[in-house]
Amino acid sequence: MSKTNEIEDSSAPLIEHLAELRTRLIHSVLAFVVGMIICFSFGSAILDFLLVPIENTMRSLGNDNPVMQYTAPQEYFFTLIRISMVGGFALAFPVIGYQLWRFVAPGLYKNERGAFLPFLVASPALFLLGAAFAHLVVVPLAMTFFLGFADLPSFMAAMMSGEEGAVESSGIEIVFNGKVNESLDITLKMIIAFGLCFQLPVLLTLMGKAGLASSRGLKATRKYAVVAILLVAALVTPPDVTTQLILFVVVYGLYEISIFLVAYVERQKDAAARKEGIIGEDESLFDIDDDDDEEGADDAMAQEFFQDDDDEKDDLK
C-alpha cells in the first residue's frame, strides 16, 4: 500500500469523528437555545426567586417595602439575558450530557460505560445541591452581613441612647438603593461557586479511577487541601467569617468524602486483581511502603495488572 493510501485510510476515521462531534455540538447548542428561550419567558419570576434572600434581609432590617432599581434603559433586559443563559444551560445540561455520552460511549467497553454513567448523573445532582445550599443558606448570610453592616451606625445609636424608637440624627441618612444587576451578580456568583465546589467528589473519584489520584495521596495532602480550601473560601465568599467558615466546612467535608470514594475504587481494583491472581489475599496494588524494594514490587504488580487489562481489551477488539 502506498503512503498516499495509508494517509487516506487514517484520515477517514478522523473525518467520521469530526462529523459525529459536529452533530453532537449542534444538538447541544439547540438544547441550550431552547432552554434559554424558556427561561427568558419566565425571566421575571426567576429574578424574583433569586432576589428572595435580599428581600427577606431588607424586611428583617425594617424595610416593609423593599425596592430594587435599574439605572440604564437596557439594564433590566440584559439582566434577564444573564438569567436566561445560566438557566438555559441548567435546563439543557441533561441533553448536553447525553450528547457527550453518545459521543464517548462507542469508545468505551461495557464495564467502563457502567463506571462512567453514575458520574454523569451525580454531577448535575451535586451542582443543584450546591446551588440550593448557596441560595438558601450562604446568600442570606451574605446579604445580612452587607446590609446589616450598613445599618450598624443607627443600631449602635439606638443602643447607646437606650430608646426603643427611632433616633434623630443631625448627619446624613444613608439609605440602601439596590441595583438589580449588582445584587443579582452576588447571587449568581455564589450559586456557580458552590455548584462547582460540590463537584469535588466527582472530580477526585474520576481521577482515582484513572489512576491519577490515590486515597493515601489525598490523605497525605490534607494540610495543603486545607490551605487551598481556605483560599477558595476567601475568594468566592463575602468578607465575613461566618460565610467563609461555612464554605470551608462544606468543601472540606466533600474532600473527606472524596477520600472515602477513592478508597472504595481502589478496593474494587484490588478485588479484580485478586480474582486475576495478580496479587495475594493480603496484598494491595496501592500499598506504598517506605522500603524502596517493596515500593518497586508494588509498582511492578500494579503495572502488570493494568497491562493485563490493556491486553484483554486488545483481545476483545
N, C-alpha and C positions, 0 to 999 in steps of 0.2 A: 504494500500500500504506500502511495506517495505521501510526502509531507503535507501537500495541499488537502488530500482526502482526510488525513488524520485531523487537521485543523478544523475542517468542516464537520466531521463527526463529533469532535469535542465541543464545538460551538452550538450544536443543535440542542443538547440538554439545557445549556445556559439560556438560550432563547426561550425555551419552553418554561423555565423557571421564571424568567422575567415577565413573560406573558401572564403566568399564574399570579405573580406578585402584583402586576398592574390590575388584574381583575379584583383581587382581594382589596387593594387600596381604593379602587373605585367604589366597591360596596361599602367600605368603612367610611369613606367621605360622604356618601349618600346618606348613610345612617346618622352621621354627625349633623348633616344639614337638616334632616328631618327632625332630629331631637332638638336642634337649635330653634327651629320654627315653632315646635310645640311649646318649648319653654318661653319663647318670646310672646306667644299668645297668652300665657298666664304670667307674664313678667311682673305685673303689678302685685299679684298675690304672692309670688315668690319673694319679691322685695320686702313686702310687709312681714313675711315669715322670717326673713333674715334680719330684719330690724327689731324683732321682738325683744332681744336682750337689752338693747339700748332704750327701748320704750319702757320696759319694766324698771330699768335703773332710774330713768328720769322721773317716773311716777313715784318710786320709793324715796326720791330726794325732794318730793313735794311739788313736782310739776304735774298738775292734773290734766294738762292739755299739751302733751309732747308734740312738737312740730319740727320737721326736718325741711331743709330748704335746698334749692339749687340756684346757682348764681349765673349760669350761662344757658342760653336757649337750647343748646344741644346736649347739655349735661345729663338730663334725665333719660334721653334717648340712648346715649352711649352707655349709661348705667344699665339699662335693660339689655343692651347688646352684650355687656360683660356677663351679666347673669345668664343670658341665653347660651353663651359659649361654654361656661362651666357646667350648666345644667344639661346642655345638649351632649357634651362629652360623657357626663354621668349616665344619661339615658342610652347613649349609643355604645357604651362600653361592652355590654354583653354581645352585641353584634361584632364589634371590633375584636373582642377576644375570640369569638367563634371564627372569624376570618383568619386571625392569626393561627388558631388551632388547625384549621383546614390547610393552611399553607405549610405548617411544620409537621403535622401528623404523618404524611406519607413517608417522611424520612426517619420515622421512629418505629421501633418494634413494639409489639403488643404490651410487654411489661413496662416499657418506657412511656407509652401513652397512658397507661394506668397510673404511673407515678407522677406524670406532669399534670393530668386533668384536675386533681384536687387543688393544686396551687392556682389554677385558672379560676376556680370557684372561690377559693379562700381570699384571693387578692381583692376583688371588689367588695366582698363582705367586710374585710378588715378596714378597707378605706371608708366605707359607710359608717362603720363603728367609730373610727377615729373622727370623722366629720361630725357625727352626732355628739360625741363626747366634747368636741370643741364648741359646738353651737350651744349645748345645754349647760356646760359647766365652765369652760375656760372663758368664752366671750363674755358671759355675765360678770365674771370676776374682773376681767379687764376693764369693762365699762364702769363697774363700781369703783375701781381704783382711779381711773382717769377723772370721771365726773365727781366722785367723792373728794378727790384731791383738790379740784377746783372749788368745791363747796366748803372746804375746810375753814377758810377765814371766818365766814358767817357762823359756822358751827362753833368755833372757838370763842367768838364774840358772845354768842348766846350763853355758852357755858360760864364764861367769866362774869357776865352780868347777872347771872342767876335768874334771869327771867325766862318764862316759857314761851312768850310770844315773840314776834319779830323784833329785831333790834334796829333802830335807826342808825344810819351811818352817814358821816359827812363826806366820805370818799366816793369814788366812782363805783357803781354797781357792775360787777362782771357777770354777764349772762351767757349761757351756752346757746349758740345758734348753730346747730349741727348741719353740715352739708351731707347730702345723700351719698355722694360718691366717696367721700373721705371716710365716713362711718362704715359704709359697705366694704371699703378696702381692708379695714381691720378684720372684719368678719370673714371675708374670703381668704385672707392670708392665714388666719387661724385654722380654718376648715381644711385648706390644702396642706398646711404644715402638719397638722395632726393626722390627716389621712395618709400622708406619705410616711410619717413616723411609724404608723401602725403596720406598714409593710415590712418592718424589720424581720419578723419571724419567717415570712415567705422568702425574703432575700437570703437570709442565712441558711435556711433549710435547703434551698436550691443549691447554694454553694457547697453545703455538706454533701448533697447527692452527687455533685460534680467533682468532689474531692478537693475543692478549693478552701474548705474550712473544716475544722475538727472541733469536737466538744472540748478536748484537752487544750487546744489552742485558744478557744474562746474563754475558757476559764483562766488561762494564764494572762490574758489581756484585759481582765476585768478593770484594773486600775486605769488603763488607757481608755476603756469604754466609758468609765465614769466621767473622765475629763471631757471626752468628746460629747457626751450627752449634756453635760453642763454648758458647754459652749453652744450647742444647738438650742438649748432652753433659753440661754441669754439672747440669742439672735432672733428667734421666731416668736417670742412672747413679750408682752409689755414689761417695763422695768419695775415689776413688783415681785417680791419674794414668793408670795403665795402661788401665783400662776406658774412661775418658773419651777417651784418645788413640785407642783402637780405634774408638769410635763416630765420632769426628771424621774419621779417615782414611776409614772406610767411607762416611759420608754425603757427604763432600767428593768422593770418587770417584764417587758417584752423581750429584752435581751436575755434574761434568765430563762424565759420560756423557749427562746431560740436554742439555748444550750441543751435543754432537755430534748427538743425535737431533733437536733443534730445527733445527739447521743442515740436516739431511737433509730435514726437512719443507719448509724454505724453498727448497731446491734443487728439490724436486718442484713447488712453486708457480711457481718461475721457469721450469721446463721447460714447464708448462702455459701460462704467459703467452707464452713464445716461440712455442709452437705456435699460439696465437691471434693472433700478430702484435702483441701489446701492447708488447713490448719487443724490443730487438735481441739478437743473439747474445752480445754482450759486456756486456750490461746486466743489472741485477738489481732486483727490486722492493724489496729490503731493504738496499740500499746507502745509508748515511747519511753525507753529506759535511758538512764544516764550512761550506761556502758555502750561504747561505740559499736562493739561487735553485735550486741543484741539489737541495737538500733538498725544496723545494716541487715541483720537477718529479717527483722520485721519489714523493712522496706522491700527486701527481695521477695518475701511472701506476698506482700501487697501487690508488687509489680507482676508477679506470676499470676495472681488471681485475676487482675484486670486484663492481663494479656490473654489468659484463657477465655475471658468473657469476650474480648475482641475477636479471638479465633472462632468462637462459637457463632458470633454474628456473621463473620465472613462465610462460614459454612452454610448458614441459613440463606445468605444471599445467593 
